[in-house]
Amino acid sequence: MEVAFHFNAPDRVAYAARLLRKAHHKGARLWVRVVGEELTALDQALWVQSPGEFLPHSVAGDPPAVRLRSPIHLDPGEPQPGQHEVLVNLAPGVPPGHERFERVIEVVTLDDADRAAARERWRAYKAQGIEPLRHNLKTSAGA
């Protein structure tokens, strides 16, 4: 299992939408753990990511048949890997059941509280014997 932290996202929802678009085009199936206003904003962003482009996705509460066919699922609850191999965590805390996914991506903003929470999650993964990868979006953008 791989855990990757994407640090210094200026806008978590916009970054996640681009990340999901790229992963979807590569054929990945993703569970996105996201809560509150960010869930609503990301749901809307996936409808209009690029002009004329809709990223197929489902949200908690959609019928099971819709969720089963959706390559991207947005949900504030406990991630269920089943049809999804990648877990994108936009919510606080280490996602329960994360170990059942092939890959976990943590998106961290520039906000001090978000960064402090990310450091706690980093330590929690390390305590489980997982060596997280670090992607600094500030240096990636300039490359």
N, CA, C and O atoms as a GROMACS GRO file, in nm:
protein
  572
    1MET      N    1   0.083  -0.118   0.000
    1MET     CA    2   0.000   0.000   0.000
    1MET      C    3   0.088   0.125   0.000
    1MET      O    4   0.190   0.131   0.068
    2GLU      N    5   0.046   0.223  -0.078
    2GLU     CA    6   0.120   0.348  -0.088
    2GLU      C    7   0.035   0.462  -0.034
    2GLU      O    8  -0.085   0.471  -0.062
    3VAL      N    9   0.099   0.550   0.044
    3VAL     CA   10   0.034   0.671   0.093
    3VAL      C   11   0.116   0.789   0.044
    3VAL      O   12   0.237   0.794   0.064
    4ALA      N   13   0.049   0.884  -0.021
    4ALA     CA   14   0.118   1.002  -0.072
    4ALA      C   15   0.048   1.127  -0.022
    4ALA      O   16  -0.074   1.140  -0.032
    5PHE      N   17   0.126   1.220   0.034
    5PHE     CA   18   0.075   1.348   0.078
    5PHE      C   19   0.106   1.452  -0.029
    5PHE      O   20   0.221   1.466  -0.071
    6HIS      N   21   0.006   1.524  -0.074
    6HIS     CA   22   0.022   1.633  -0.169
    6HIS      C   23   0.008   1.762  -0.088
    6HIS      O   24  -0.103   1.804  -0.055
    7PHE      N   25   0.123   1.823  -0.056
    7PHE     CA   26   0.126   1.942   0.030
    7PHE      C   27   0.117   2.072  -0.050
    7PHE      O   28   0.153   2.077  -0.167
    8ASN      N   29   0.066   2.175   0.018
    8ASN     CA   30   0.064   2.312  -0.033
    8ASN      C   31  -0.036   2.334  -0.147
    8ASN      O   32  -0.009   2.411  -0.239
    9ALA      N   33  -0.149   2.267  -0.140
    9ALA     CA   34  -0.256   2.293  -0.237
    9ALA      C   35  -0.322   2.427  -0.201
    9ALA      O   36  -0.375   2.440  -0.091
   10PRO      N   37  -0.319   2.524  -0.290
   10PRO     CA   38  -0.378   2.655  -0.257
   10PRO      C   39  -0.530   2.646  -0.243
   10PRO      O   40  -0.590   2.724  -0.168
   11ASP      N   41  -0.592   2.554  -0.314
   11ASP     CA   42  -0.737   2.534  -0.309
   11ASP      C   43  -0.762   2.384  -0.316
   11ASP      O   44  -0.744   2.322  -0.421
   12ARG      N   45  -0.803   2.325  -0.204
   12ARG     CA   46  -0.817   2.179  -0.196
   12ARG      C   47  -0.916   2.125  -0.300
   12ARG      O   48  -0.888   2.025  -0.366
   13VAL      N   49  -1.030   2.191  -0.316
   13VAL     CA   50  -1.133   2.142  -0.408
   13VAL      C   51  -1.085   2.150  -0.552
   13VAL      O   52  -1.099   2.054  -0.628
   14ALA      N   53  -1.028   2.264  -0.592
   14ALA     CA   54  -0.979   2.279  -0.730
   14ALA      C   55  -0.868   2.178  -0.759
   14ALA      O   56  -0.866   2.116  -0.865
   15TYR      N   57  -0.776   2.161  -0.664
   15TYR     CA   58  -0.668   2.065  -0.683
   15TYR      C   59  -0.724   1.923  -0.693
   15TYR      O   60  -0.684   1.846  -0.780
   16ALA      N   61  -0.816   1.888  -0.604
   16ALA     CA   62  -0.875   1.754  -0.605
   16ALA      C   63  -0.948   1.728  -0.736
   16ALA      O   64  -0.939   1.618  -0.791
   17ALA      N   65  -1.019   1.826  -0.788
   17ALA     CA   66  -1.090   1.809  -0.915
   17ALA      C   67  -0.992   1.778  -1.028
   17ALA      O   68  -1.017   1.690  -1.110
   18ARG      N   69  -0.880   1.851  -1.033
   18ARG     CA   70  -0.778   1.824  -1.136
   18ARG      C   71  -0.716   1.686  -1.117
   18ARG      O   72  -0.694   1.613  -1.214
   19LEU      N   73  -0.687   1.651  -0.992
   19LEU     CA   74  -0.630   1.520  -0.960
   19LEU      C   75  -0.725   1.408  -1.003
   19LEU      O   76  -0.682   1.310  -1.064
   20LEU      N   77  -0.853   1.422  -0.972
   20LEU     CA   78  -0.952   1.321  -1.008
   20LEU      C   79  -0.966   1.310  -1.160
   20LEU      O   80  -0.981   1.200  -1.213
   21ARG      N   81  -0.963   1.422  -1.229
   21ARG     CA   82  -0.971   1.420  -1.376
   21ARG      C   83  -0.855   1.341  -1.434
   21ARG      O   84  -0.874   1.255  -1.519
   22LYS      N   85  -0.736   1.372  -1.388
   22LYS     CA   86  -0.617   1.303  -1.438
   22LYS      C   87  -0.623   1.153  -1.408
   22LYS      O   88  -0.596   1.071  -1.495
   23ALA      N   89  -0.659   1.118  -1.285
   23ALA     CA   90  -0.667   0.976  -1.246
   23ALA      C   91  -0.776   0.904  -1.322
   23ALA      O   92  -0.758   0.789  -1.364
   24HIS      N   93  -0.890   0.970  -1.342
   24HIS     CA   94  -1.000   0.908  -1.418
   24HIS      C   95  -0.956   0.879  -1.561
   24HIS      O   96  -0.986   0.772  -1.614
   25HIS      N   97  -0.886   0.972  -1.623
   25HIS     CA   98  -0.839   0.951  -1.760
   25HIS      C   99  -0.737   0.839  -1.770
   25HIS      O  100  -0.716   0.784  -1.878
   26LYS      N  101  -0.674   0.805  -1.659
   26LYS     CA  102  -0.581   0.692  -1.655
   26LYS      C  103  -0.651   0.562  -1.619
   26LYS      O  104  -0.587   0.457  -1.610
   27GLY      N  105  -0.783   0.569  -1.596
   27GLY     CA  106  -0.860   0.448  -1.569
   27GLY      C  107  -0.875   0.412  -1.422
   27GLY      O  108  -0.925   0.304  -1.390
   28ALA      N  109  -0.834   0.499  -1.333
   28ALA     CA  110  -0.844   0.469  -1.190
   28ALA      C  111  -0.988   0.481  -1.142
   28ALA      O  112  -1.068   0.557  -1.197
   29ARG      N  113  -1.019   0.403  -1.039
   29ARG     CA  114  -1.148   0.413  -0.970
   29ARG      C  115  -1.118   0.466  -0.831
   29ARG      O  116  -1.037   0.410  -0.758
   30LEU      N  117  -1.185   0.576  -0.794
   30LEU     CA  118  -1.148   0.650  -0.674
   30LEU      C  119  -1.264   0.669  -0.578
   30LEU      O  120  -1.376   0.701  -0.618
   31TRP      N  121  -1.234   0.650  -0.450
   31TRP     CA  122  -1.326   0.685  -0.341
   31TRP      C  123  -1.269   0.813  -0.281
   31TRP      O  124  -1.152   0.817  -0.244
   32VAL      N  125  -1.350   0.918  -0.271
   32VAL     CA  126  -1.304   1.045  -0.217
   32VAL      C  127  -1.376   1.068  -0.085
   32VAL      O  128  -1.498   1.084  -0.081
   33ARG      N  129  -1.299   1.070   0.022
   33ARG     CA  130  -1.356   1.100   0.154
   33ARG      C  131  -1.352   1.251   0.171
   33ARG      O  132  -1.246   1.311   0.186
   34VAL      N  133  -1.471   1.311   0.169
   34VAL     CA  134  -1.483   1.456   0.172
   34VAL      C  135  -1.610   1.491   0.248
   34VAL      O  136  -1.711   1.422   0.237
   35VAL      N  137  -1.604   1.600   0.324
   35VAL     CA  138  -1.717   1.636   0.411
   35VAL      C  139  -1.764   1.778   0.387
   35VAL      O  140  -1.692   1.862   0.331
   36GLY      N  141  -1.887   1.804   0.431
   36GLY     CA  142  -1.942   1.939   0.438
   36GLY      C  143  -1.945   2.014   0.307
   36GLY      O  144  -1.979   1.960   0.202
   37GLU      N  145  -1.909   2.142   0.317
   37GLU     CA  146  -1.914   2.230   0.200
   37GLU      C  147  -1.819   2.185   0.090
   37GLU      O  148  -1.846   2.206  -0.028
   38GLU      N  149  -1.707   2.123   0.129
   38GLU     CA  150  -1.614   2.076   0.027
   38GLU      C  151  -1.675   1.964  -0.058
   38GLU      O  152  -1.645   1.953  -0.177
   39LEU      N  153  -1.760   1.881   0.002
   39LEU     CA  154  -1.828   1.776  -0.074
   39LEU      C  155  -1.917   1.839  -0.180
   39LEU      O  156  -1.914   1.800  -0.297
   40THR      N  157  -1.996   1.937  -0.140
   40THR     CA  158  -2.085   2.006  -0.234
   40THR      C  159  -2.005   2.075  -0.344
   40THR      O  160  -2.039   2.066  -0.461
   41ALA      N  161  -1.899   2.144  -0.305
   41ALA     CA  162  -1.817   2.217  -0.402
   41ALA      C  163  -1.748   2.122  -0.500
   41ALA      O  164  -1.742   2.150  -0.619
   42LEU      N  165  -1.697   2.008  -0.450
   42LEU     CA  166  -1.630   1.913  -0.538
   42LEU      C  167  -1.730   1.847  -0.632
   42LEU      O  168  -1.701   1.827  -0.750
   43ASP      N  169  -1.847   1.812  -0.581
   43ASP     CA  170  -1.953   1.756  -0.665
   43ASP      C  171  -1.982   1.852  -0.781
   43ASP      O  172  -1.990   1.809  -0.896
   44GLN      N  173  -1.997   1.979  -0.751
   44GLN     CA  174  -2.024   2.078  -0.856
   44GLN      C  175  -1.906   2.093  -0.951
   44GLN      O  176  -1.925   2.105  -1.072
   45ALA      N  177  -1.785   2.092  -0.898
   45ALA     CA  178  -1.666   2.108  -0.982
   45ALA      C  179  -1.652   1.993  -1.082
   45ALA      O  180  -1.604   2.014  -1.193
   46LEU      N  181  -1.691   1.873  -1.043
   46LEU     CA  182  -1.679   1.759  -1.133
   46LEU      C  183  -1.779   1.765  -1.249
   46LEU      O  184  -1.761   1.698  -1.350
   47TRP      N  185  -1.883   1.845  -1.233
   47TRP     CA  186  -1.979   1.865  -1.342
   47TRP      C  187  -1.924   1.958  -1.448
   47TRP      O  188  -1.962   1.949  -1.565
   48VAL      N  189  -1.835   2.048  -1.408
   48VAL     CA  190  -1.786   2.151  -1.501
   48VAL      C  191  -1.634   2.165  -1.497
   48VAL      O  192  -1.583   2.275  -1.512
   49GLN      N  193  -1.563   2.056  -1.476
   49GLN     CA  194  -1.417   2.060  -1.465
   49GLN      C  195  -1.354   2.131  -1.584
   49GLN      O  196  -1.274   2.222  -1.566
   50SER      N  197  -1.390   2.091  -1.702
   50SER     CA  198  -1.343   2.155  -1.825
   50SER      C  199  -1.467   2.183  -1.910
   50SER      O  200  -1.567   2.112  -1.898
   51PRO      N  201  -1.461   2.284  -1.995
   51PRO     CA  202  -1.578   2.314  -2.078
   51PRO      C  203  -1.626   2.190  -2.154
   51PRO      O  204  -1.550   2.125  -2.225
   52GLY      N  205  -1.754   2.159  -2.135
   52GLY     CA  206  -1.813   2.045  -2.206
   52GLY      C  207  -1.776   1.910  -2.150
   52GLY      O  208  -1.812   1.807  -2.208
   53GLU      N  209  -1.703   1.906  -2.037
   53GLU     CA  210  -1.659   1.778  -1.982
   53GLU      C  211  -1.723   1.754  -1.845
   53GLU      O  212  -1.721   1.841  -1.758
   54PHE      N  213  -1.778   1.636  -1.828
   54PHE     CA  214  -1.835   1.592  -1.702
   54PHE      C  215  -1.754   1.473  -1.655
   54PHE      O  216  -1.731   1.380  -1.732
   55LEU      N  217  -1.710   1.475  -1.530
   55LEU     CA  218  -1.642   1.359  -1.474
   55LEU      C  219  -1.746   1.273  -1.404
   55LEU      O  220  -1.807   1.316  -1.306
   56PRO      N  221  -1.768   1.151  -1.453
   56PRO     CA  222  -1.871   1.066  -1.395
   56PRO      C  223  -1.840   1.032  -1.249
   56PRO      O  224  -1.731   0.985  -1.216
   57HIS      N  225  -1.937   1.059  -1.164
   57HIS     CA  226  -1.916   1.036  -1.022
   57HIS      C  227  -2.050   1.015  -0.953
   57HIS      O  228  -2.156   1.046  -1.007
   58SER      N  229  -2.042   0.963  -0.833
   58SER     CA  230  -2.161   0.946  -0.750
   58SER      C  231  -2.132   1.008  -0.614
   58SER      O  232  -2.018   1.037  -0.579
   59VAL      N  233  -2.240   1.027  -0.539
   59VAL     CA  234  -2.227   1.081  -0.404
   59VAL      C  235  -2.305   0.991  -0.308
   59VAL      O  236  -2.390   0.913  -0.349
   60ALA      N  237  -2.274   1.004  -0.181
   60ALA     CA  238  -2.346   0.929  -0.079
   60ALA      C  239  -2.496   0.954  -0.099
   60ALA      O  240  -2.537   1.067  -0.122
   61GLY      N  241  -2.574   0.850  -0.090
   61GLY     CA  242  -2.718   0.863  -0.108
   61GLY      C  243  -2.765   0.828  -0.247
   61GLY      O  244  -2.884   0.806  -0.268
   62ASP      N  245  -2.672   0.822  -0.344
   62ASP     CA  246  -2.711   0.777  -0.478
   62ASP      C  247  -2.749   0.630  -0.470
   62ASP      O  248  -2.701   0.558  -0.383
   63PRO      N  249  -2.836   0.583  -0.561
   63PRO     CA  250  -2.872   0.441  -0.562
   63PRO      C  251  -2.748   0.352  -0.578
   63PRO      O  252  -2.652   0.392  -0.644
   64PRO      N  253  -2.751   0.233  -0.519
   64PRO     CA  254  -2.635   0.142  -0.528
   64PRO      C  255  -2.590   0.116  -0.672
   64PRO      O  256  -2.470   0.104  -0.697
   65ALA      N  257  -2.682   0.105  -0.765
   65ALA     CA  258  -2.645   0.079  -0.905
   65ALA      C  259  -2.563   0.194  -0.963
   65ALA      O  260  -2.471   0.172  -1.041
   66VAL      N  261  -2.596   0.317  -0.926
   66VAL     CA  262  -2.521   0.434  -0.973
   66VAL      C  263  -2.382   0.433  -0.912
   66VAL      O  264  -2.283   0.454  -0.981
   67ARG      N  265  -2.375   0.409  -0.781
   67ARG     CA  266  -2.244   0.406  -0.713
   67ARG      C  267  -2.155   0.297  -0.770
   67ARG      O  268  -2.035   0.317  -0.784
   68LEU      N  269  -2.212   0.183  -0.803
   68LEU     CA  270  -2.134   0.070  -0.856
   68LEU      C  271  -2.071   0.105  -0.990
   68LEU      O  272  -1.958   0.063  -1.018
   69ARG      N  273  -2.142   0.180  -1.073
   69ARG     CA  274  -2.091   0.213  -1.207
   69ARG      C  275  -2.002   0.337  -1.208
   69ARG      O  276  -1.935   0.364  -1.308
   70SER      N  277  -2.001   0.412  -1.101
   70SER     CA  278  -1.927   0.538  -1.098
   70SER      C  279  -1.779   0.516  -1.068
   70SER      O  280  -1.745   0.452  -0.969
   71PRO      N  281  -1.691   0.569  -1.153
   71PRO     CA  282  -1.548   0.554  -1.129
   71PRO      C  283  -1.498   0.642  -1.014
   71PRO      O  284  -1.390   0.619  -0.960
   72ILE      N  285  -1.578   0.744  -0.979
   72ILE     CA  286  -1.541   0.835  -0.870
   72ILE      C  287  -1.661   0.842  -0.775
   72ILE      O  288  -1.774   0.866  -0.818
   73HIS      N  289  -1.635   0.821  -0.647
   73HIS     CA  290  -1.743   0.828  -0.549
   73HIS      C  291  -1.704   0.926  -0.438
   73HIS      O  292  -1.597   0.913  -0.379
   74LEU      N  293  -1.791   1.024  -0.411
   74LEU     CA  294  -1.768   1.123  -0.306
   74LEU      C  295  -1.853   1.086  -0.185
   74LEU      O  296  -1.974   1.067  -0.198
   75ASP      N  297  -1.790   1.076  -0.067
   75ASP     CA  298  -1.865   1.029   0.049
   75ASP      C  299  -1.795   1.073   0.177
   75ASP      O  300  -1.673   1.063   0.187
   76PRO      N  301  -1.872   1.123   0.276
   76PRO     CA  302  -1.811   1.162   0.403
   76PRO      C  303  -1.791   1.044   0.497
   76PRO      O  304  -1.725   1.057   0.600
   77GLY      N  305  -1.848   0.930   0.465
   77GLY     CA  306  -1.845   0.815   0.555
   77GLY      C  307  -1.720   0.730   0.542
   77GLY      O  308  -1.622   0.769   0.479
   78GLU      N  309  -1.726   0.613   0.604
   78GLU     CA  310  -1.613   0.521   0.601
   78GLU      C  311  -1.592   0.468   0.461
   78GLU      O  312  -1.684   0.415   0.400
   79PRO      N  313  -1.470   0.482   0.407
   79PRO     CA  314  -1.442   0.435   0.272
   79PRO      C  315  -1.462   0.284   0.258
   79PRO      O  316  -1.422   0.206   0.345
   80GLN      N  317  -1.523   0.246   0.148
   80GLN     CA  318  -1.546   0.106   0.115
   80GLN      C  319  -1.474   0.077  -0.016
   80GLN      O  320  -1.518   0.124  -0.120
   81PRO      N  321  -1.365   0.001  -0.013
   81PRO     CA  322  -1.284  -0.016  -0.134
   81PRO      C  323  -1.357  -0.086  -0.248
   81PRO      O  324  -1.355  -0.036  -0.360
   82GLY      N  325  -1.422  -0.199  -0.224
   82GLY     CA  326  -1.496  -0.271  -0.327
   82GLY      C  327  -1.452  -0.247  -0.469
   82GLY      O  328  -1.363  -0.315  -0.520
   83GLN      N  329  -1.514  -0.150  -0.534
   83GLN     CA  330  -1.488  -0.119  -0.674
   83GLN      C  331  -1.381  -0.011  -0.692
   83GLN      O  332  -1.350   0.026  -0.805
   84HIS      N  333  -1.324   0.041  -0.584
   84HIS     CA  334  -1.230   0.152  -0.592
   84HIS      C  335  -1.095   0.111  -0.533
   84HIS      O  336  -1.089   0.052  -0.425
   85GLU      N  337  -0.987   0.142  -0.605
   85GLU     CA  338  -0.855   0.105  -0.555
   85GLU      C  339  -0.778   0.223  -0.495
   85GLU      O  340  -0.679   0.203  -0.425
   86VAL      N  341  -0.824   0.345  -0.522
   86VAL     CA  342  -0.755   0.464  -0.472
   86VAL      C  343  -0.849   0.540  -0.378
   86VAL      O  344  -0.965   0.563  -0.410
   87LEU      N  345  -0.796   0.578  -0.264
   87LEU     CA  346  -0.870   0.659  -0.166
   87LEU      C  347  -0.806   0.796  -0.162
   87LEU      O  348  -0.686   0.809  -0.134
   88VAL      N  349  -0.885   0.900  -0.189
   88VAL     CA  350  -0.837   1.037  -0.180
   88VAL      C  351  -0.901   1.095  -0.054
   88VAL      O  352  -1.023   1.103  -0.043
   89ASN      N  353  -0.818   1.136   0.041
   89ASN     CA  354  -0.868   1.186   0.169
   89ASN      C  355  -0.861   1.338   0.173
   89ASN      O  356  -0.753   1.398   0.171
   90LEU      N  357  -0.980   1.401   0.178
   90LEU     CA  358  -0.989   1.545   0.192
   90LEU      C  359  -1.049   1.580   0.327
   90LEU      O  360  -1.077   1.697   0.355
   91ALA      N  361  -1.070   1.480   0.411
   91ALA     CA  362  -1.136   1.498   0.540
   91ALA      C  363  -1.032   1.488   0.652
   91ALA      O  364  -0.922   1.437   0.632
   92PRO      N  365  -1.070   1.537   0.771
   92PRO     CA  366  -0.977   1.527   0.885
   92PRO      C  367  -0.959   1.381   0.930
   92PRO      O  368  -1.048   1.298   0.911
   93GLY      N  369  -0.846   1.353   0.987
   93GLY     CA  370  -0.821   1.221   1.043
   93GLY      C  371  -0.781   1.117   0.940
   93GLY      O  372  -0.808   1.131   0.821
   94VAL      N  373  -0.716   1.013   0.990
   94VAL     CA  374  -0.680   0.899   0.905
   94VAL      C  375  -0.810   0.826   0.871
   94VAL      O  376  -0.886   0.792   0.962
   95PRO      N  377  -0.836   0.801   0.744
   95PRO     CA  378  -0.961   0.736   0.707
   95PRO      C  379  -0.969   0.593   0.761
   95PRO      O  380  -0.875   0.516   0.743
   96PRO      N  381  -1.079   0.558   0.825
   96PRO     CA  382  -1.093   0.419   0.870
   96PRO      C  383  -1.098   0.327   0.748
   96PRO      O  384  -1.161   0.359   0.648
   97GLY      N  385  -1.032   0.214   0.759
   97GLY     CA  386  -1.031   0.118   0.648
   97GLY      C  387  -0.936   0.152   0.535
   97GLY      O  388  -0.940   0.088   0.430
   98HIS      N  389  -0.850   0.252   0.554
   98HIS     CA  390  -0.758   0.293   0.447
   98HIS      C  391  -0.668   0.179   0.400
   98HIS      O  392  -0.626   0.176   0.285
   99GLU      N  393  -0.639   0.086   0.490
   99GLU     CA  394  -0.546  -0.022   0.457
   99GLU      C  395  -0.601  -0.117   0.351
   99GLU      O  396  -0.527  -0.200   0.297
  100ARG      N  397  -0.730  -0.107   0.321
  100ARG     CA  398  -0.791  -0.194   0.220
  100ARG      C  399  -0.776  -0.138   0.079
  100ARG      O  400  -0.821  -0.201  -0.017
  101PHE      N  401  -0.716  -0.021   0.065
  101PHE     CA  402  -0.695   0.040  -0.066
  101PHE      C  403  -0.552   0.020  -0.111
  101PHE      O  404  -0.462   0.004  -0.029
  102GLU      N  405  -0.530   0.020  -0.242
  102GLU     CA  406  -0.394   0.007  -0.296
  102GLU      C  407  -0.315   0.135  -0.272
  102GLU      O  408  -0.194   0.133  -0.252
  103ARG      N  409  -0.386   0.248  -0.277
  103ARG     CA  410  -0.319   0.377  -0.267
  103ARG      C  411  -0.407   0.476  -0.194
  103ARG      O  412  -0.529   0.477  -0.211
  104VAL      N  413  -0.345   0.560  -0.111
  104VAL     CA  414  -0.414   0.668  -0.040
  104VAL      C  415  -0.344   0.799  -0.077
  104VAL      O  416  -0.222   0.808  -0.073
  105ILE      N  417  -0.424   0.898  -0.114
  105ILE     CA  418  -0.370   1.031  -0.143
  105ILE      C  419  -0.431   1.129  -0.044
  105ILE      O  420  -0.553   1.141  -0.033
  106GLU      N  421  -0.345   1.199   0.028
  106GLU     CA  422  -0.386   1.301   0.125
  106GLU      C  423  -0.358   1.437   0.062
  106GLU      O  424  -0.245   1.464   0.020
  107VAL      N  425  -0.458   1.523   0.055
  107VAL     CA  426  -0.441   1.657  -0.001
  107VAL      C  427  -0.440   1.757   0.114
  107VAL      O  428  -0.534   1.763   0.194
  108VAL      N  429  -0.332   1.836   0.122
  108VAL     CA  430  -0.310   1.928   0.233
  108VAL      C  431  -0.296   2.070   0.179
  108VAL      O  432  -0.220   2.095   0.085
  109THR      N  433  -0.370   2.162   0.238
  109THR     CA  434  -0.366   2.302   0.194
  109THR      C  435  -0.253   2.379   0.264
  109THR      O  436  -0.171   2.322   0.336
  110LEU      N  437  -0.252   2.508   0.241
  110LEU     CA  438  -0.154   2.596   0.304
  110LEU      C  439  -0.195   2.639   0.444
  110LEU      O  440  -0.116   2.700   0.516
  111ASP      N  441  -0.318   2.608   0.484
  111ASP     CA  442  -0.371   2.646   0.614
  111ASP      C  443  -0.293   2.579   0.728
  111ASP      O  444  -0.267   2.459   0.723
  112ASP      N  445  -0.255   2.658   0.830
  112ASP     CA  446  -0.174   2.605   0.940
  112ASP      C  447  -0.242   2.491   1.014
  112ASP      O  448  -0.178   2.392   1.048
  113ALA      N  449  -0.372   2.503   1.039
  113ALA     CA  450  -0.444   2.396   1.110
  113ALA      C  451  -0.450   2.269   1.025
  113ALA      O  452  -0.437   2.158   1.078
  114ASP      N  453  -0.468   2.285   0.895
  114ASP     CA  454  -0.471   2.170   0.805
  114ASP      C  455  -0.334   2.102   0.800
  114ASP      O  456  -0.324   1.980   0.798
  115ARG      N  457  -0.231   2.182   0.798
  115ARG     CA  458  -0.094   2.127   0.795
  115ARG      C  459  -0.063   2.052   0.926
  115ARG      O  460   0.000   1.946   0.923
  116ALA      N  461  -0.108   2.107   1.039
  116ALA     CA  462  -0.085   2.040   1.168
  116ALA      C  463  -0.160   1.906   1.171
  116ALA      O  464  -0.106   1.806   1.220
  117ALA      N  465  -0.283   1.904   1.121
  117ALA     CA  466  -0.360   1.778   1.116
  117ALA      C  467  -0.292   1.678   1.023
  117ALA      O  468  -0.293   1.557   1.050
  118ALA      N  469  -0.235   1.727   0.914
  118ALA     CA  470  -0.165   1.638   0.820
  118ALA      C  471  -0.042   1.575   0.886
  118ALA      O  472  -0.012   1.459   0.863
  119ARG      N  473   0.028   1.653   0.969
  119ARG     CA  474   0.145   1.598   1.039
  119ARG      C  475   0.101   1.484   1.132
  119ARG      O  476   0.172   1.385   1.146
  120GLU      N  477  -0.015   1.499   1.196
  120GLU     CA  478  -0.068   1.391   1.282
  120GLU      C  479  -0.099   1.266   1.200
  120GLU      O  480  -0.069   1.154   1.241
  121ARG      N  481  -0.160   1.286   1.083
  121ARG     CA  482  -0.191   1.172   0.997
  121ARG      C  483  -0.062   1.105   0.948
  121ARG      O  484  -0.053   0.982   0.942
  122TRP      N  485   0.037   1.187   0.915
  122TRP     CA  486   0.167   1.134   0.871
  122TRP      C  487   0.223   1.041   0.979
  122TRP      O  488   0.265   0.929   0.951
  123ARG      N  489   0.224   1.091   1.104
  123ARG     CA  490   0.275   1.011   1.216
  123ARG      C  491   0.193   0.883   1.235
  123ARG      O  492   0.249   0.778   1.266
  124ALA      N  493   0.063   0.891   1.217
  124ALA     CA  494  -0.023   0.773   1.232
  124ALA      C  495   0.011   0.668   1.126
  124ALA      O  496   0.016   0.549   1.157
  125TYR      N  497   0.032   0.711   1.002
  125TYR     CA  498   0.070   0.615   0.897
  125TYR      C  499   0.206   0.552   0.929
  125TYR      O  500   0.223   0.431   0.915
  126LYS      N  501   0.301   0.635   0.972
  126LYS     CA  502   0.434   0.582   1.006
  126LYS      C  503   0.426   0.481   1.120
  126LYS      O  504   0.498   0.381   1.120
  127ALA      N  505   0.340   0.507   1.218
  127ALA     CA  506   0.323   0.414   1.330
  127ALA      C  507   0.269   0.279   1.283
  127ALA      O  508   0.284   0.178   1.351
  128GLN      N  509   0.206   0.278   1.167
  128GLN     CA  510   0.154   0.154   1.109
  128GLN      C  511   0.257   0.088   1.018
  128GLN      O  512   0.229  -0.014   0.955
  129GLY      N  513   0.377   0.146   1.011
  129GLY     CA  514   0.482   0.088   0.928
  129GLY      C  515   0.478   0.134   0.783
  129GLY      O  516   0.544   0.075   0.697
  130ILE      N  517   0.401   0.238   0.755
  130ILE     CA  518   0.390   0.291   0.619
  130ILE      C  519   0.479   0.414   0.609
  130ILE      O  520   0.472   0.503   0.694
  131GLU      N  521   0.562   0.421   0.507
  131GLU     CA  522   0.648   0.537   0.484
  131GLU      C  523   0.581   0.625   0.376
  131GLU      O  524   0.592   0.596   0.257
  132PRO      N  525   0.512   0.732   0.419
  132PRO     CA  526   0.441   0.815   0.322
  132PRO      C  527   0.536   0.886   0.226
  132PRO      O  528   0.651   0.916   0.259
  133LEU      N  529   0.486   0.911   0.106
  133LEU     CA  530   0.558   0.989   0.006
  133LEU      C  531   0.515   1.134   0.019
  133LEU      O  532   0.402   1.162   0.059
  134ARG      N  533   0.604   1.224  -0.014
  134ARG     CA  534   0.576   1.368  -0.004
  134ARG      C  535   0.583   1.429  -0.143
  134ARG      O  536   0.681   1.412  -0.215
  135HIS      N  537   0.476   1.502  -0.180
  135HIS     CA  538   0.472   1.578  -0.304
  135HIS      C  539   0.446   1.723  -0.268
  135HIS      O  540   0.336   1.758  -0.225
  136ASN      N  541   0.546   1.808  -0.285
  136ASN     CA  542   0.531   1.949  -0.255
  136ASN      C  543   0.480   2.020  -0.380
  136ASN      O  544   0.553   2.033  -0.478
  137LEU      N  545   0.356   2.065  -0.376
  137LEU     CA  546   0.294   2.126  -0.494
  137LEU      C  547   0.356   2.262  -0.527
  137LEU      O  548   0.346   2.307  -0.641
  138LYS      N  549   0.418   2.327  -0.430
  138LYS     CA  550   0.485   2.455  -0.457
  138LYS      C  551   0.604   2.433  -0.552
  138LYS      O  552   0.621   2.508  -0.647
  139THR      N  553   0.684   2.331  -0.526
  139THR     CA  554   0.800   2.306  -0.611
  139THR      C  555   0.759   2.238  -0.741
  139THR      O  556   0.824   2.255  -0.844
  140SER      N  557   0.650   2.159  -0.737
  140SER     CA  558   0.602   2.092  -0.858
  140SER      C  559   0.550   2.193  -0.959
  140SER      O  560   0.569   2.176  -1.080
  141ALA      N  561   0.486   2.298  -0.911
  141ALA     CA  562   0.427   2.398  -0.999
  141ALA      C  563   0.535   2.474  -1.077
  141ALA      O  564   0.514   2.514  -1.191
  142GLY      N  565   0.650   2.493  -1.013
  142GLY     CA  566   0.758   2.566  -1.078
  142GLY      C  567   0.841   2.480  -1.170
  142GLY      O  568   0.922   2.532  -1.246
  143ALA      N  569   0.822   2.351  -1.166
  143ALA     CA  570   0.904   2.261  -1.248
  143ALA      C  571   0.855   2.255  -1.390
  143ALA      O  572   0.913   2.184  -1.472
   0.00000   0.00000   0.00000
